[in-house]
Amino acid sequence: MSSHLQNNAALLRKNNLTGIFWMIVYTLAMSGMHGSVRHVSENLHPFEIAFFRLIFGLLAILPFFFRHGYGILGTSRLPMHILRGVINAGCMMGFFYALAIGPLARVTALGFSATLFTIVLAVFFFGEKVGLKRWTAIFIGFAGMLVIVRPGFADVGIESIITLAAAFGWAVCMIIIKDLGKTESAATITTYMSLTMAPIVLVPALFVWTAPTLYDYVWLVIIGLLGGLGQFAMANALKFGEAQVVLPVEFSRLIWISIIAYFAFGEVPGIYVWIGGGMIVAATTYNTLRESRRI
């Protein structure tokens, strides 16, 4: 019996290490993508960058069509899919714009707040129960946002407002996805996301369009690849590792983006970004664990 328990413990440690590895890959990929967006934004408008990010992302849904055929497009909730696409497109354009004009570390830290917004919205839309401990964690997370922004003590940059708006929009999308999940497959939801967002983003992108150079295309491909790698890595991190082990590793994204910001753009994040970011990540991690354990 003890041998069986030891084997299970060894397997768990191995899986957790695998999960941590994939979580680190996720943080590196997303940090690299965000840094690349900032770099390319020196030549192209963020809306145009978002469009190309989606175009290259369309390649990721091709396997769905090979496996399921056009039947994957069958749905009775097309308006809801379109609504999700419109909101998500706005969030991506807003976040990319914030990356182009604001300090990378600040934008990244504030982006962590999407999970907090999702939890609060779930209470109102689905009547989910949130106990005192989870409300306390949510309060700490929102306090972390205030620590970063420091309204009344520092100038609240437009990038902070846009990032928080994008985070709230992502939370709304998470609520819509949760509702769609009651009747739609994950493949259908993902496919409609990609198919709806690209043409939506193209419209505003056309008003600020600049012909990309070959150099720009290289970076746009890199952005697309890093975005796809990040999504794949996150899925594997949660598949192999325990949530309480792998989720805190996401805070390292603030470290990687700070290194990129310093060496590539000469930015140095302040102490308030680290403190506030840590508060947000701690709050979101705690609430995710409470949800996964149902306690």
C-alpha positions in Angstrom: 0.0 0.0 0.0 2.8 2.4 0.9 4.5 1.5 -2.4 1.3 2.4 -4.2 1.0 5.8 -2.4 4.7 6.5 -3.2 4.1 5.8 -6.9 1.1 8.1 -6.9 3.1 10.8 -5.1 6.0 10.5 -7.6 3.5 10.6 -10.5 1.9 13.7 -9.1 5.3 15.4 -8.6 6.2 14.5 -12.2 2.9 15.9 -13.5 3.3 19.1 -11.5 6.8 19.6 -12.8 5.4 19.2 -16.3 2.6 21.6 -15.6 5.1 24.2 -14.2 7.2 23.8 -17.4 4.2 24.5 -19.6 3.1 27.4 -17.5 6.6 28.9 -17.8 6.4 28.4 -21.6 3.0 30.2 -21.5 4.4 33.2 -19.6 7.4 33.4 -21.9 5.3 33.2 -25.0 2.8 35.8 -23.9 5.5 38.1 -22.7 7.3 37.7 -26.0 4.1 38.4 -27.9 3.3 41.5 -25.9 6.8 42.8 -26.4 6.6 42.1 -30.1 3.3 44.0 -30.3 5.0 47.0 -28.8 7.9 46.7 -31.2 5.8 46.4 -34.4 3.5 49.2 -33.2 6.4 51.6 -34.0 5.6 50.9 -37.7 2.0 49.6 -37.7 -1.2 50.7 -35.9 -2.2 48.3 -33.1 -5.6 47.6 -34.8 -3.7 46.4 -37.9 -1.5 44.2 -35.7 -4.6 42.7 -34.1 -6.0 41.9 -37.5 -2.9 40.0 -38.6 -2.7 38.3 -35.2 -6.2 36.9 -35.9 -5.4 36.1 -39.6 -2.5 33.9 -38.5 -4.7 32.5 -35.7 -7.2 31.3 -38.3 -4.7 28.6 -39.2 -5.2 27.1 -35.8 -8.9 26.3 -36.5 -8.2 24.4 -39.8 -7.8 21.1 -37.9 -11.4 21.5 -36.7 -12.7 21.6 -40.2 -10.6 18.6 -41.3 -12.0 16.6 -38.3 -15.6 17.8 -38.1 -16.3 19.3 -41.6 -18.6 22.2 -42.1 -21.0 20.7 -39.5 -18.9 22.5 -36.9 -20.6 25.7 -38.0 -24.1 24.4 -37.1 -25.5 26.5 -34.4 -28.8 28.0 -33.2 -27.1 30.8 -31.3 -25.4 32.8 -34.0 -26.3 36.2 -32.5 -24.6 35.2 -29.3 -21.5 34.1 -31.1 -21.4 37.4 -33.0 -21.9 39.4 -29.8 -18.9 37.5 -28.2 -16.8 38.2 -31.4 -17.6 42.0 -31.3 -16.8 42.3 -27.6 -13.6 40.2 -27.9 -12.4 42.1 -30.9 -12.8 45.4 -29.1 -10.9 43.9 -26.1 -8.0 42.8 -28.3 -7.7 46.1 -30.1 -7.9 48.0 -26.8 -5.3 45.8 -25.2 -2.9 46.0 -28.2 -3.3 49.8 -28.2 -2.5 49.9 -24.5 0.6 47.8 -25.1 1.7 50.3 -27.8 1.3 53.4 -25.7 1.8 52.4 -22.0 4.4 50.8 -19.8 4.4 47.1 -20.6 4.6 45.9 -16.9 1.7 48.1 -15.9 -0.5 46.9 -18.7 0.4 43.3 -18.0 -0.3 43.6 -14.3 -3.7 45.3 -14.8 -4.6 42.6 -17.4 -4.5 40.0 -14.6 -7.8 41.5 -13.3 -10.0 39.9 -15.9 -10.5 36.8 -13.7 -11.7 39.0 -10.9 -14.3 40.7 -13.1 -15.4 37.3 -14.3 -16.1 36.1 -10.8 -18.1 39.2 -9.9 -20.2 39.0 -13.2 -20.8 35.2 -12.6 -22.5 36.2 -9.3 -25.0 38.5 -11.1 -25.6 36.4 -14.2 -25.6 32.9 -12.9 -26.3 33.4 -9.2 -23.1 31.7 -8.2 -22.4 31.7 -4.5 -19.3 33.6 -3.3 -18.4 33.3 0.4 -16.8 35.8 2.7 -13.3 34.4 2.0 -13.7 34.7 -1.8 -15.2 38.2 -1.5 -12.2 39.2 0.6 -9.8 37.9 -2.1 -11.8 39.8 -4.7 -11.5 43.0 -2.6 -7.7 42.4 -2.3 -7.4 42.0 -6.0 -9.3 45.2 -6.8 -7.2 47.0 -4.1 -4.2 45.7 -6.1 -5.5 47.5 -9.1 -5.8 50.7 -7.2 -2.2 50.3 -5.9 -1.0 50.1 -9.6 -3.1 53.0 -10.9 -3.0 55.1 -7.6 -5.7 57.5 -8.6 -5.3 60.9 -6.9 -1.6 60.2 -6.3 -0.4 59.8 -9.8 -1.6 60.5 -13.3 -4.0 57.8 -14.4 -2.8 57.1 -17.9 -5.2 56.3 -20.7 -3.5 52.9 -21.1 -4.6 51.9 -17.6 -8.2 52.8 -18.3 -8.2 51.0 -21.7 -6.5 47.9 -20.1 -9.1 47.7 -17.3 -11.9 48.2 -19.9 -10.4 45.4 -22.0 -10.1 43.2 -18.9 -13.8 43.8 -18.1 -14.7 43.0 -21.7 -12.8 39.7 -21.5 -14.8 38.9 -18.4 -18.0 39.5 -20.2 -16.7 37.2 -23.0 -16.0 34.5 -20.4 -19.6 34.8 -19.2 -20.9 34.4 -22.7 -18.6 31.4 -23.3 -19.9 29.8 -20.2 -23.5 30.3 -21.4 -22.7 29.1 -24.9 -21.0 26.0 -23.4 -24.4 24.8 -22.3 -25.4 24.1 -25.9 -22.3 24.5 -28.1 -19.1 22.4 -28.4 -15.7 23.9 -27.6 -14.7 23.5 -31.2 -17.8 25.4 -32.4 -17.2 28.3 -29.9 -13.5 28.5 -30.9 -14.3 28.4 -34.6 -16.9 31.2 -34.5 -14.5 33.3 -32.4 -11.9 33.2 -35.0 -14.3 33.7 -38.0 -16.1 36.6 -36.5 -13.2 38.6 -34.9 -11.0 38.9 -38.1 -13.6 40.7 -40.3 -14.7 42.9 -37.3 -11.2 44.0 -36.6 -10.5 44.6 -40.3 -13.0 47.4 -40.5 -11.3 49.8 -38.1 -7.9 48.6 -39.2 -8.6 49.8 -42.7 -8.8 53.3 -41.5 -5.3 53.2 -40.1 -3.8 50.8 -42.6 -0.1 51.0 -43.5 1.4 48.5 -45.9 3.6 46.2 -43.8 7.2 45.7 -44.9 8.8 42.3 -45.1 10.4 43.1 -41.7 7.0 43.8 -40.3 5.6 40.5 -41.7 8.3 38.6 -39.9 7.3 40.1 -36.6 3.6 39.6 -37.3 4.2 35.9 -37.9 6.1 35.8 -34.7 3.2 37.4 -32.9 0.8 34.8 -34.3 3.1 31.9 -33.5 3.7 33.1 -29.9 0.0 33.6 -29.4 -0.8 30.1 -30.5 2.0 28.6 -28.5 0.8 30.5 -25.4 -2.7 29.1 -25.7 -1.4 25.6 -26.3 1.0 25.9 -23.3 -1.7 27.1 -20.9 -4.0 24.2 -21.8 -1.2 21.8 -21.1 -0.2 23.5 -17.9 -3.7 23.0 -16.5 -4.0 19.5 -18.0 -0.9 18.1 -16.3 -0.4 20.2 -13.1 -2.5 21.0 -10.1 -4.1 24.4 -10.3 -2.6 25.5 -6.9 0.9 24.6 -8.2 0.8 26.0 -11.7 -1.3 29.2 -11.4 1.0 31.1 -9.1 3.7 30.7 -11.7 1.8 33.1 -13.9 3.2 35.9 -11.8 6.5 35.3 -13.5 5.0 36.9 -16.6 5.5 40.2 -14.9 9.1 39.3 -14.5 9.7 38.4 -18.1 7.8 41.4 -19.5 9.8 43.7 -17.2 13.0 42.3 -18.5 11.8 42.8 -22.1 10.6 46.3 -21.3 14.0 47.2 -19.7 16.3 45.9 -22.4 14.1 46.6 -25.4 12.4 49.9 -24.4 14.3 51.2 -21.4 11.3 50.9 -19.1 11.7 50.3 -15.4 8.5 49.2 -13.6 7.9 50.9 -10.2 7.4 49.1 -6.9 3.7 49.7 -7.0 3.3 47.6 -10.1 5.0 44.7 -8.4 2.9 45.1 -5.2 -0.4 45.6 -7.0 0.4 42.8 -9.5 1.2 40.4 -6.8 -2.1 41.3 -5.0 -4.1 40.7 -8.2 -2.4 37.4 -9.0 -2.8 36.1 -5.4 -6.5 37.0 -5.4 -7.2 35.4 -8.8 -5.2 32.3 -7.9 -7.1 31.9 -4.6 -10.5 32.3 -6.2 -9.6 29.8 -9.0 -8.5 27.3 -6.4 -11.8 27.7 -4.4 -13.7 27.2 -7.6 -11.8 24.1 -8.7 -12.1 22.5 -5.3 -15.7 23.7 -4.7 -15.0 24.6 -1.1 
